[in-house]
Amino acid sequence: MGRIASLYRYPVKGLSPEPVISAELQAGGHFPHDRLYAIENGPSGFDPGQPVHKPKICFLMLMRNESLARLRTRFDEDRKQLRIESPDGSVASFALEEPEGRSALEAFFARYSAGDLRGAPRLLSSPPGYRFMDSGRSGFVSLMNLASVKDLGTKAGAELDPLRFRANVHLDGLGAWEEMSWVGKKIRVGAATLEVLKPIDRCLATHVDPQSGARNVDVTGKLRRAYGHINCGIYAKIVYSGEIRPGDQACPEPDLFS
């Protein structure tokens, strides 16, 4: 039986993970305060009035912009304010729902990510029911089995930080790759029930060390050579609402499958 080891949210796509002590999952919703914002890398055509999933290349993101990993950020959900600490130690805060704050944040990335930009950066906010996920129709909650990460690291000859995979829920107490048998099943996680939709196919963002920003391990190549695929982690949707916390159990419940 698995247990929740830790929980993370990513309020701004491509920026820092933030550990949380609990999460109230809502049926049909997303992980709370996750991927609420994205930084558009030149015009993408995103229309908040009619939101349609856009590929990750439309935004600043780790797959191509590894310098983002060297920023340390923290989001205050009550004040809708983002704090950014730069590699040189300087700190700035931005009010994300105020015109002046948004303009200041865009100016920050115009400077910091100048070499990566295809056009003027623009902060995008997610409209109700939409998030800036890599997977438009399955990216509600992402779960990562720490034993699978350890097994991959052993085969890769490198210790892999699980934060490379940017999942919401880290699980321990499972066998390596046991989570893949959950695809298509309902699972009980804390007080919530989830339905596992699909494995997560990985991209070059996982090659970037989340602490240093160095692109130092060919994770997708190691996955393909060791296992014949590039999957690591699973996506799930929330079927029944409930609170989840580190230490809560996570396992399939056969009596829920019917």
Backbone as CSV, one residue per row, in Angstrom:
resi,resn,N_x,N_y,N_z,CA_x,CA_y,CA_z,C_x,C_y,C_z
1,MET,0.846,-1.200,0.000,0.000,0.000,0.000,0.878,1.245,0.000
2,GLY,0.517,2.197,-0.848,1.294,3.418,-0.942,0.806,4.491,0.017
3,ARG,1.652,5.468,0.230,1.303,6.626,1.043,1.812,7.892,0.359
4,ILE,1.152,8.987,0.661,1.618,10.279,0.162,2.868,10.678,0.931
5,ALA,3.949,10.916,0.196,5.186,11.386,0.816,5.215,12.910,0.901
6,SER,4.744,13.574,-0.140,4.753,15.032,-0.175,3.830,15.517,-1.280
7,LEU,3.458,16.785,-1.191,2.555,17.420,-2.144,3.199,18.702,-2.668
8,TYR,2.985,18.979,-3.962,3.564,20.173,-4.578,2.567,20.807,-5.535
9,ARG,2.660,22.118,-5.599,1.917,22.870,-6.610,2.914,23.693,-7.413
10,TYR,2.497,24.107,-8.605,3.325,24.893,-9.511,2.466,26.050,-10.020
11,PRO,2.342,27.122,-9.237,1.399,28.186,-9.600,1.672,28.830,-10.956
12,VAL,2.953,28.972,-11.318,3.301,29.550,-12.612,4.030,28.492,-13.430
13,LYS,3.528,28.196,-14.587,4.114,27.164,-15.449,5.603,27.428,-15.650
14,GLY,6.424,26.411,-15.399,7.855,26.519,-15.624,8.654,27.030,-14.443
15,LEU,7.965,27.561,-13.424,8.682,28.123,-12.276,8.668,27.154,-11.097
16,SER,9.080,27.613,-9.928,9.422,26.746,-8.800,8.271,25.861,-8.320
17,PRO,8.612,24.636,-7.884,7.654,23.844,-7.111,7.460,24.460,-5.740
18,GLU,6.256,24.316,-5.205,5.976,24.807,-3.862,5.375,23.672,-3.032
19,PRO,6.045,23.226,-1.975,5.466,22.175,-1.128,4.248,22.711,-0.383
20,VAL,3.233,21.871,-0.223,2.042,22.245,0.540,1.762,21.144,1.566
21,ILE,1.115,21.515,2.660,0.881,20.551,3.739,-0.445,19.823,3.587
22,SER,-1.313,20.322,2.703,-2.568,19.637,2.426,-3.156,20.221,1.148
23,ALA,-4.085,19.496,0.561,-4.774,19.980,-0.635,-6.207,19.479,-0.598
24,GLU,-7.135,20.370,-0.826,-8.551,20.025,-0.897,-8.909,19.810,-2.361
25,LEU,-9.031,18.545,-2.752,-9.328,18.216,-4.147,-10.832,18.289,-4.377
26,GLN,-11.212,18.897,-5.494,-12.619,19.034,-5.843,-12.933,18.187,-7.073
27,ALA,-14.032,17.430,-7.005,-14.424,16.565,-8.119,-14.506,17.367,-9.412
28,GLY,-13.856,16.847,-10.447,-13.854,17.507,-11.747,-12.880,18.651,-11.865
29,GLY,-12.149,18.950,-10.781,-11.245,20.088,-10.799,-9.794,19.696,-10.959
30,HIS,-8.918,20.669,-10.727,-7.476,20.489,-10.818,-6.861,20.549,-9.423
31,PHE,-5.578,20.224,-9.349,-4.863,20.382,-8.091,-4.878,21.866,-7.716
32,PRO,-5.176,22.208,-6.459,-5.351,23.613,-6.078,-4.125,24.480,-6.378
33,HIS,-4.398,25.629,-6.997,-3.389,26.658,-7.287,-2.247,26.130,-8.163
34,ASP,-2.551,25.196,-9.010,-1.533,24.594,-9.869,-1.673,25.091,-11.303
35,ARG,-0.552,25.564,-11.882,-0.519,26.049,-13.264,-1.606,27.089,-13.522
36,LEU,-1.764,28.004,-12.576,-2.733,29.085,-12.719,-2.302,30.124,-13.747
37,TYR,-0.994,30.267,-13.910,-0.437,31.297,-14.782,0.601,30.677,-15.714
38,ALA,0.819,31.362,-16.827,1.890,31.001,-17.748,2.452,32.282,-18.346
39,ILE,3.707,32.210,-18.773,4.343,33.370,-19.394,4.453,33.083,-20.881
40,GLU,3.633,33.756,-21.621,3.571,33.568,-23.073,4.881,34.025,-23.703
41,ASN,5.420,33.174,-24.561,6.684,33.468,-25.235,6.383,33.939,-26.660
42,GLY,5.989,35.199,-26.776,5.516,35.706,-28.057,4.054,35.324,-28.255
43,PRO,3.384,35.943,-29.227,1.948,35.712,-29.407,1.623,34.238,-29.656
44,SER,0.662,33.716,-28.876,0.274,32.309,-29.006,-1.138,32.148,-29.552
45,GLY,-1.917,33.220,-29.532,-3.304,33.122,-29.937,-4.220,32.639,-28.831
46,PHE,-3.701,32.536,-27.600,-4.545,32.068,-26.494,-5.647,33.089,-26.234
47,ASP,-6.887,32.606,-26.177,-8.060,33.442,-25.946,-8.696,33.028,-24.622
48,PRO,-8.591,33.844,-23.568,-9.174,33.460,-22.277,-10.684,33.321,-22.324
49,GLY,-11.330,33.962,-23.299,-12.769,33.825,-23.430,-13.192,32.494,-24.002
50,GLN,-12.313,31.901,-24.813,-12.538,30.581,-25.395,-11.234,29.787,-25.293
51,PRO,-10.887,29.375,-24.065,-9.568,28.755,-23.873,-9.460,27.396,-24.549
52,VAL,-8.405,27.243,-25.320,-8.081,25.992,-25.991,-6.653,25.636,-25.610
53,HIS,-6.418,24.348,-25.352,-5.077,23.914,-24.953,-4.031,24.328,-25.985
54,LYS,-2.928,24.884,-25.506,-1.808,25.288,-26.347,-0.579,24.458,-25.982
55,PRO,0.248,24.098,-26.962,1.452,23.324,-26.647,2.410,24.132,-25.795
56,LYS,3.220,23.414,-25.039,4.125,24.061,-24.084,5.114,25.015,-24.728
57,ILE,5.417,24.821,-26.009,6.380,25.707,-26.675,5.854,27.126,-26.814
58,CYS,4.559,27.341,-26.557,3.998,28.691,-26.604,4.398,29.519,-25.380
59,PHE,4.973,28.869,-24.380,5.259,29.531,-23.112,6.728,29.358,-22.733
60,LEU,7.201,30.194,-21.826,8.486,29.920,-21.211,8.346,28.653,-20.374
61,MET,9.256,27.705,-20.562,9.149,26.404,-19.864,10.507,25.736,-19.868
62,LEU,10.675,24.762,-18.963,11.985,24.171,-18.729,12.505,23.349,-19.901
63,MET,11.616,22.828,-20.745,12.079,22.004,-21.853,13.099,22.757,-22.710
64,ARG,12.889,24.069,-22.875,13.801,24.873,-23.694,14.460,26.006,-22.918
65,ASN,13.927,26.348,-21.778,14.390,27.532,-21.043,14.852,27.140,-19.652
66,GLU,15.957,26.388,-19.583,16.405,25.817,-18.309,16.830,26.864,-17.291
67,SER,17.110,28.097,-17.723,17.487,29.136,-16.764,16.350,29.432,-15.782
68,LEU,15.118,29.060,-16.112,14.000,29.264,-15.189,14.225,28.514,-13.874
69,ALA,14.919,27.377,-13.925,15.146,26.575,-12.717,16.026,27.295,-11.713
70,ARG,16.755,28.318,-12.143,17.626,29.040,-11.220,16.899,30.165,-10.478
71,LEU,15.628,30.365,-10.798,14.802,31.314,-10.060,14.111,30.587,-8.906
72,ARG,13.986,31.248,-7.773,13.260,30.696,-6.633,12.013,31.550,-6.432
73,THR,10.850,30.938,-6.584,9.611,31.699,-6.548,8.675,31.177,-5.466
74,ARG,7.772,32.056,-5.017,6.746,31.685,-4.055,5.504,32.515,-4.323
75,PHE,4.363,31.831,-4.389,3.092,32.474,-4.703,2.252,32.615,-3.446
76,ASP,1.753,33.820,-3.203,0.823,34.087,-2.101,-0.575,34.100,-2.704
77,GLU,-1.352,33.017,-2.462,-2.657,32.902,-3.124,-3.675,33.911,-2.610
78,ASP,-3.500,34.388,-1.375,-4.443,35.366,-0.842,-4.233,36.743,-1.473
79,ARG,-2.985,37.115,-1.619,-2.669,38.432,-2.189,-2.443,38.373,-3.696
80,LYS,-2.424,37.158,-4.249,-2.158,36.946,-5.687,-0.833,37.624,-6.068
81,GLN,0.174,37.336,-5.259,1.472,37.981,-5.424,2.549,36.917,-5.592
82,LEU,3.451,37.144,-6.538,4.559,36.224,-6.787,5.868,36.873,-6.370
83,ARG,6.618,36.157,-5.541,7.943,36.600,-5.105,8.984,35.824,-5.901
84,ILE,9.959,36.527,-6.468,11.019,35.895,-7.254,12.377,36.287,-6.685
85,GLU,13.169,35.271,-6.372,14.567,35.490,-5.998,15.435,35.066,-7.171
86,SER,16.241,35.982,-7.673,17.104,35.729,-8.828,18.404,35.063,-8.391
87,PRO,19.155,34.500,-9.332,20.422,33.844,-8.970,21.413,34.765,-8.263
88,ASP,21.323,36.074,-8.513,22.243,37.005,-7.851,21.792,37.380,-6.446
89,GLY,20.679,36.813,-5.986,20.186,37.083,-4.646,19.178,38.213,-4.553
90,SER,18.960,38.946,-5.630,17.974,40.027,-5.602,16.571,39.449,-5.566
91,VAL,15.665,40.175,-4.899,14.293,39.703,-4.703,13.320,40.774,-5.173
92,ALA,12.266,40.334,-5.850,11.212,41.247,-6.282,9.874,40.549,-6.132
93,SER,8.822,41.331,-5.895,7.480,40.793,-5.774,6.568,41.470,-6.781
94,PHE,5.600,40.698,-7.287,4.741,41.171,-8.361,3.293,40.812,-8.040
95,ALA,2.407,41.811,-8.105,0.980,41.582,-7.910,0.396,41.119,-9.249
96,LEU,0.058,39.836,-9.329,-0.276,39.237,-10.619,-1.652,39.619,-11.145
97,GLU,-2.503,40.162,-10.308,-3.832,40.570,-10.763,-3.961,42.084,-10.878
98,GLU,-2.834,42.800,-10.785,-2.818,44.250,-10.950,-2.045,44.609,-12.212
99,PRO,-2.549,45.558,-13.025,-1.861,45.897,-14.282,-0.390,46.259,-14.081
100,GLU,-0.094,47.020,-13.032,1.292,47.433,-12.811,2.170,46.226,-12.472
101,GLY,1.631,45.325,-11.654,2.387,44.138,-11.288,2.634,43.221,-12.469
102,ARG,1.627,43.059,-13.316,1.783,42.212,-14.497,2.824,42.805,-15.444
103,SER,2.751,44.119,-15.637,3.729,44.778,-16.525,5.141,44.645,-15.975
104,ALA,5.288,44.771,-14.655,6.612,44.644,-14.045,7.137,43.224,-14.201
105,LEU,6.268,42.224,-14.038,6.703,40.838,-14.215,7.131,40.584,-15.659
106,GLU,6.372,41.100,-16.600,6.718,40.929,-18.019,8.054,41.603,-18.343
107,ALA,8.295,42.753,-17.736,9.582,43.430,-17.934,10.717,42.611,-17.325
108,PHE,10.450,41.983,-16.172,11.466,41.126,-15.545,11.876,40.012,-16.511
109,PHE,10.908,39.307,-17.103,11.252,38.198,-17.996,11.771,38.673,-19.339
110,ALA,11.419,39.864,-19.740,12.019,40.426,-20.957,13.524,40.575,-20.786
111,ARG,13.958,40.865,-19.547,15.387,40.969,-19.260,15.991,39.597,-18.995
112,TYR,15.371,38.861,-18.064,15.975,37.614,-17.592,16.027,36.552,-18.691
113,SER,14.997,36.459,-19.501,14.916,35.412,-20.526,15.109,35.967,-21.928
114,ALA,15.833,37.074,-22.040,15.962,37.766,-23.327,16.428,36.838,-24.443
115,GLY,17.381,35.946,-24.146,17.917,35.072,-25.185,16.981,33.969,-25.617
116,ASP,15.887,33.762,-24.873,14.953,32.670,-25.168,13.656,33.141,-25.804
117,LEU,13.493,34.441,-25.959,12.195,34.971,-26.350,12.004,35.013,-27.866
118,ARG,10.776,34.682,-28.276,10.368,34.806,-29.678,9.537,36.060,-29.902
119,GLY,9.231,36.740,-28.843,8.429,37.963,-28.870,8.286,38.446,-27.454
120,ALA,7.503,39.500,-27.265,7.347,40.067,-25.927,6.685,39.057,-24.995
121,PRO,7.242,38.853,-23.798,6.590,37.950,-22.838,5.326,38.593,-22.289
122,ARG,4.322,37.756,-22.036,3.053,38.260,-21.502,2.526,37.275,-20.474
123,LEU,2.135,37.779,-19.314,1.572,36.920,-18.281,0.130,36.580,-18.630
124,LEU,-0.174,35.274,-18.663,-1.530,34.806,-18.915,-2.101,34.214,-17.636
125,SER,-3.368,34.504,-17.367,-4.087,33.930,-16.226,-5.068,32.890,-16.734
126,SER,-5.226,31.804,-15.982,-6.141,30.754,-16.411,-7.583,31.163,-16.124
127,PRO,-8.454,31.072,-17.124,-9.877,31.314,-16.862,-10.462,30.148,-16.068
128,PRO,-11.662,30.297,-15.507,-12.267,29.222,-14.704,-12.324,27.902,-15.469
129,GLY,-11.910,26.824,-14.785,-11.963,25.495,-15.368,-10.820,25.148,-16.290
130,TYR,-9.841,26.054,-16.427,-8.713,25.827,-17.338,-7.409,25.979,-16.569
131,ARG,-6.421,25.176,-16.926,-5.076,25.326,-16.369,-4.057,25.142,-17.488
132,PHE,-2.871,25.706,-17.287,-1.816,25.641,-18.299,-0.999,24.358,-18.131
133,MET,-1.654,23.233,-18.364,-1.037,21.920,-18.238,-0.424,21.509,-19.577
134,ASP,0.546,20.575,-19.502,1.100,20.015,-20.730,0.084,19.138,-21.447
135,SER,-0.796,18.498,-20.668,-1.810,17.623,-21.240,-3.176,18.256,-21.013
136,GLY,-3.828,18.671,-22.084,-5.044,19.453,-21.959,-6.214,18.708,-21.367
137,ARG,-6.408,17.444,-21.742,-7.614,16.731,-21.324,-7.364,15.696,-20.224
138,SER,-6.131,15.566,-19.762,-5.868,14.584,-18.705,-5.057,15.140,-17.542
139,GLY,-4.553,16.342,-17.661,-3.657,16.869,-16.633,-4.372,17.535,-15.478
140,PHE,-5.129,16.758,-14.709,-5.846,17.311,-13.564,-4.991,17.232,-12.300
141,VAL,-4.479,16.035,-12.003,-3.567,15.792,-10.887,-2.498,14.834,-11.388
142,SER,-1.241,15.127,-11.090,-0.156,14.240,-11.497,0.438,13.577,-10.270
143,LEU,0.723,12.281,-10.394,1.255,11.489,-9.283,2.560,10.826,-9.707
144,MET,3.526,10.783,-8.779,4.845,10.222,-9.048,5.211,9.209,-7.969
145,ASN,5.578,8.006,-8.389,6.032,6.957,-7.480,7.532,7.121,-7.255
146,LEU,7.934,7.417,-6.027,9.347,7.647,-5.738,10.200,6.408,-5.994
147,ALA,9.613,5.215,-5.842,10.370,3.992,-6.120,10.690,3.874,-7.605
148,SER,9.804,4.356,-8.461,10.069,4.332,-9.908,11.197,5.289,-10.255
149,VAL,11.200,6.465,-9.623,12.290,7.424,-9.855,13.621,6.832,-9.404
150,LYS,13.620,6.165,-8.254,14.849,5.544,-7.753,15.328,4.442,-8.695
151,ASP,14.409,3.630,-9.191,14.768,2.561,-10.120,15.351,3.133,-11.407
152,LEU,14.743,4.184,-11.917,15.266,4.836,-13.114,16.659,5.400,-12.848
153,GLY,16.844,6.028,-11.687,18.151,6.579,-11.354,19.220,5.508,-11.274
154,THR,18.863,4.348,-10.729,19.819,3.240,-10.654,20.257,2.821,-12.051
155,LYS,19.301,2.714,-12.954,19.624,2.322,-14.329,20.371,3.423,-15.072
156,ALA,20.106,4.669,-14.692,20.779,5.796,-15.339,22.157,6.061,-14.750
157,GLY,22.446,5.461,-13.578,23.727,5.710,-12.929,23.812,7.094,-12.332
158,ALA,22.652,7.650,-11.944,22.621,8.993,-11.366,21.449,9.090,-10.403
159,GLU,21.663,9.763,-9.282,20.558,9.994,-8.358,19.678,11.099,-8.925
160,LEU,18.400,10.806,-9.112,17.482,11.754,-9.740,16.596,12.406,-8.689
161,ASP,16.573,13.721,-8.686,15.665,14.463,-7.822,14.244,14.282,-8.369
162,PRO,13.305,13.777,-7.569,11.932,13.603,-8.075,11.298,14.893,-8.577
163,LEU,11.796,16.053,-8.128,11.234,17.313,-8.580,11.501,17.573,-10.061
164,ARG,12.391,16.800,-10.676,12.564,16.899,-12.130,11.238,16.656,-12.859
165,PHE,10.364,15.860,-12.230,9.163,15.400,-12.916,7.940,16.267,-12.615
166,ARG,8.064,17.240,-11.728,7.081,18.293,-11.517,5.676,17.738,-11.259
167,ALA,5.596,16.712,-10.415,4.311,16.099,-10.082,3.696,16.772,-8.864
168,ASN,2.391,16.640,-8.736,1.675,17.177,-7.581,1.784,16.286,-6.353
169,VAL,1.718,14.969,-6.556,1.660,14.014,-5.453,2.820,13.036,-5.571
170,HIS,3.706,13.021,-4.582,4.790,12.047,-4.515,4.355,10.904,-3.609
171,LEU,4.518,9.672,-4.094,4.085,8.491,-3.356,5.278,7.636,-2.960
172,ASP,5.235,7.070,-1.756,6.221,6.064,-1.372,5.495,4.819,-0.884
173,GLY,6.265,3.768,-0.560,5.687,2.523,-0.091,5.200,1.599,-1.185
174,LEU,5.430,1.942,-2.445,5.018,1.119,-3.584,6.228,0.433,-4.191
175,GLY,5.987,-0.638,-4.936,7.035,-1.219,-5.754,7.304,-0.342,-6.961
176,ALA,8.510,-0.428,-7.496,8.849,0.363,-8.680,7.880,0.049,-9.811
177,TRP,7.306,1.096,-10.388,6.402,1.040,-11.535,5.050,0.405,-11.220
178,GLU,4.768,0.171,-9.949,3.466,-0.387,-9.561,2.321,0.525,-9.988
179,GLU,2.575,1.835,-9.995,1.523,2.791,-10.343,0.999,2.604,-11.763
180,MET,1.799,2.020,-12.649,1.344,1.831,-14.030,0.191,0.833,-14.110
181,SER,0.075,-0.045,-13.112,-1.043,-0.999,-13.092,-2.346,-0.323,-12.668
182,TRP,-2.254,0.938,-12.228,-3.453,1.658,-11.810,-4.172,2.339,-12.967
183,VAL,-3.557,2.407,-14.145,-4.172,3.116,-15.274,-5.520,2.475,-15.600
184,GLY,-6.548,3.320,-15.707,-7.897,2.848,-15.969,-8.667,2.476,-14.722
185,LYS,-8.055,2.589,-13.552,-8.702,2.212,-12.297,-8.963,3.449,-11.434
186,LYS,-9.843,3.275,-10.470,-10.068,4.294,-9.451,-9.175,3.969,-8.252
187,ILE,-8.640,5.010,-7.658,-7.771,4.844,-6.503,-8.240,5.768,-5.388
188,ARG,-8.006,5.324,-4.177,-8.310,6.137,-3.008,-7.027,6.817,-2.563
189,VAL,-7.052,8.140,-2.501,-5.899,8.923,-2.055,-6.393,9.840,-0.947
190,GLY,-5.999,9.540,0.292,-6.538,10.292,1.407,-8.047,10.168,1.425
191,ALA,-8.740,11.312,1.518,-10.204,11.305,1.532,-10.803,11.450,0.142
192,ALA,-9.972,11.526,-0.889,-10.450,11.724,-2.256,-10.376,10.424,-3.051
193,THR,-11.168,10.359,-4.102,-11.096,9.255,-5.054,-10.714,9.819,-6.415
194,LEU,-9.709,9.208,-7.023,-9.224,9.617,-8.335,-9.385,8.473,-9.316
195,GLU,-9.488,8.820,-10.580,-9.449,7.822,-11.651,-8.185,8.053,-12.469
196,VAL,-7.337,7.043,-12.544,-6.068,7.191,-13.250,-6.331,7.088,-14.755
197,LEU,-5.917,8.108,-15.486,-6.248,8.219,-16.898,-5.173,7.678,-17.829
198,LYS,-3.907,7.997,-17.534,-2.845,7.610,-18.467,-1.481,7.815,-17.823
199,PRO,-0.463,7.123,-18.346,0.912,7.451,-17.937,1.298,8.824,-18.488
200,ILE,2.292,9.423,-17.863,2.798,10.719,-18.331,4.025,10.480,-19.194
201,ASP,3.939,10.863,-20.462,5.102,10.756,-21.337,5.986,11.980,-21.124
202,ARG,7.270,11.730,-20.989,8.196,12.762,-20.535,8.905,13.457,-21.691
203,CYS,9.315,14.715,-21.399,9.981,15.542,-22.403,11.346,15.980,-21.870
204,LEU,11.995,16.871,-22.609,13.351,17.290,-22.268,13.415,18.141,-20.998
205,ALA,12.267,18.575,-20.476,12.287,19.317,-19.211,12.877,18.477,-18.094
206,THR,12.706,17.160,-18.153,13.235,16.284,-17.102,14.746,16.173,-17.150
207,HIS,15.390,16.643,-18.216,16.850,16.621,-18.313,17.483,17.705,-17.438
208,VAL,16.657,18.652,-16.986,17.163,19.815,-16.251,17.129,19.553,-14.746
209,ASP,18.278,19.739,-14.091,18.332,19.607,-12.636,17.534,20.759,-12.013
210,PRO,16.545,20.464,-11.150,15.681,21.525,-10.632,16.370,22.462,-9.648
211,GLN,17.545,22.094,-9.167,18.269,22.959,-8.239,19.256,23.871,-8.965
212,SER,20.052,23.287,-9.850,21.116,24.054,-10.507,20.706,24.663,-11.836
213,GLY,19.667,24.094,-12.469,19.302,24.529,-13.808,20.176,23.923,-14.883
214,ALA,21.082,23.013,-14.506,21.956,22.366,-15.498,21.180,21.271,-16.226
215,ARG,21.413,21.176,-17.510,20.825,20.103,-18.317,21.831,18.949,-18.291
216,ASN,21.642,18.009,-17.333,22.747,17.106,-17.028,22.432,15.614,-17.077
217,VAL,21.173,15.208,-17.303,20.846,13.782,-17.416,19.855,13.590,-18.565
218,ASP,20.163,12.656,-19.446,19.271,12.334,-20.561,18.171,11.397,-20.060
219,VAL,17.195,11.961,-19.355,16.157,11.146,-18.718,15.314,10.410,-19.751
220,THR,14.882,11.093,-20.796,14.030,10.423,-21.786,14.794,9.319,-22.513
221,GLY,16.073,9.543,-22.773,16.884,8.498,-23.400,17.056,7.297,-22.487
222,LYS,17.272,7.563,-21.191,17.416,6.468,-20.228,16.118,5.677,-20.116
223,LEU,14.989,6.366,-20.088,13.698,5.681,-20.035,13.519,4.767,-21.248
224,ARG,13.799,5.305,-22.410,13.585,4.531,-23.642,14.498,3.308,-23.694
225,ARG,15.754,3.497,-23.313,16.692,2.378,-23.392,16.422,1.319,-22.316
226,ALA,16.011,1.759,-21.126,15.822,0.817,-20.026,14.466,0.126,-20.059
227,TYR,13.432,0.853,-20.533,12.069,0.330,-20.410,11.299,0.274,-21.731
228,GLY,11.852,0.882,-22.777,11.169,0.859,-24.058,10.045,1.876,-24.184
229,HIS,10.018,2.872,-23.299,9.023,3.942,-23.384,9.595,5.169,-22.684
230,ILE,8.846,6.284,-22.714,9.308,7.508,-22.043,8.309,7.940,-20.962
231,ASN,7.621,6.969,-20.366,6.604,7.273,-19.352,7.195,7.243,-17.942
232,CYS,6.779,8.208,-17.122,7.152,8.218,-15.707,6.144,9.085,-14.973
233,GLY,5.330,8.463,-14.122,4.253,9.166,-13.447,2.928,8.910,-14.131
234,ILE,1.841,9.325,-13.477,0.500,9.104,-14.007,-0.354,10.359,-13.819
235,TYR,-1.299,10.536,-14.736,-2.311,11.580,-14.629,-3.610,10.962,-14.122
236,ALA,-4.330,11.711,-13.300,-5.612,11.237,-12.789,-6.598,12.393,-12.720
237,LYS,-7.879,12.064,-12.803,-8.924,13.061,-12.588,-9.583,12.793,-11.245
238,ILE,-10.168,13.837,-10.681,-10.776,13.757,-9.351,-12.237,13.349,-9.516
239,VAL,-12.579,12.197,-8.963,-13.939,11.668,-9.078,-14.785,12.086,-7.880
240,TYR,-14.225,11.948,-6.678,-14.910,12.361,-5.452,-13.989,13.287,-4.670
241,SER,-14.561,14.382,-4.192,-13.791,15.400,-3.487,-13.264,14.886,-2.151
242,GLY,-12.198,15.514,-1.686,-11.658,15.180,-0.372,-10.311,15.824,-0.146
243,GLU,-9.918,15.916,1.104,-8.622,16.490,1.467,-7.555,15.406,1.446
244,ILE,-6.373,15.763,0.998,-5.232,14.854,1.035,-4.073,15.529,1.751
245,ARG,-3.294,14.702,2.451,-2.152,15.187,3.223,-1.015,14.172,3.152
246,PRO,0.234,14.610,3.348,1.319,13.643,3.492,1.017,12.651,4.608
247,GLY,1.311,11.376,4.351,0.999,10.310,5.294,-0.277,9.578,4.965
248,ASP,-1.168,10.183,4.165,-2.399,9.511,3.775,-2.102,8.316,2.879
249,GLN,-2.974,7.312,2.961,-2.824,6.135,2.123,-3.223,6.436,0.684
250,ALA,-2.630,5.664,-0.231,-2.958,5.765,-1.649,-2.932,4.358,-2.235
251,CYS,-4.073,3.872,-2.696,-4.149,2.511,-3.213,-5.429,2.339,-4.024
252,PRO,-5.446,1.325,-4.929,-6.684,1.013,-5.628,-7.707,0.440,-4.644
253,GLU,-8.961,0.665,-4.930,-10.025,0.083,-4.129,-10.930,-0.721,-5.057
254,PRO,-10.778,-2.038,-5.112,-11.536,-2.869,-6.057,-13.040,-2.697,-5.961
255,ASP,-13.532,-2.399,-4.754,-14.982,-2.272,-4.619,-15.511,-0.996,-5.258
256,LEU,-14.611,-0.088,-5.673,-15.036,1.130,-6.340,-15.026,0.996,-7.853
257,PHE,-14.538,-0.124,-8.376,-14.318,-0.203,-9.819,-15.624,-0.360,-10.601
258,SER,-16.632,-0.918,-10.011,-17.871,-1.177,-10.729,-18.657,0.108,-10.960
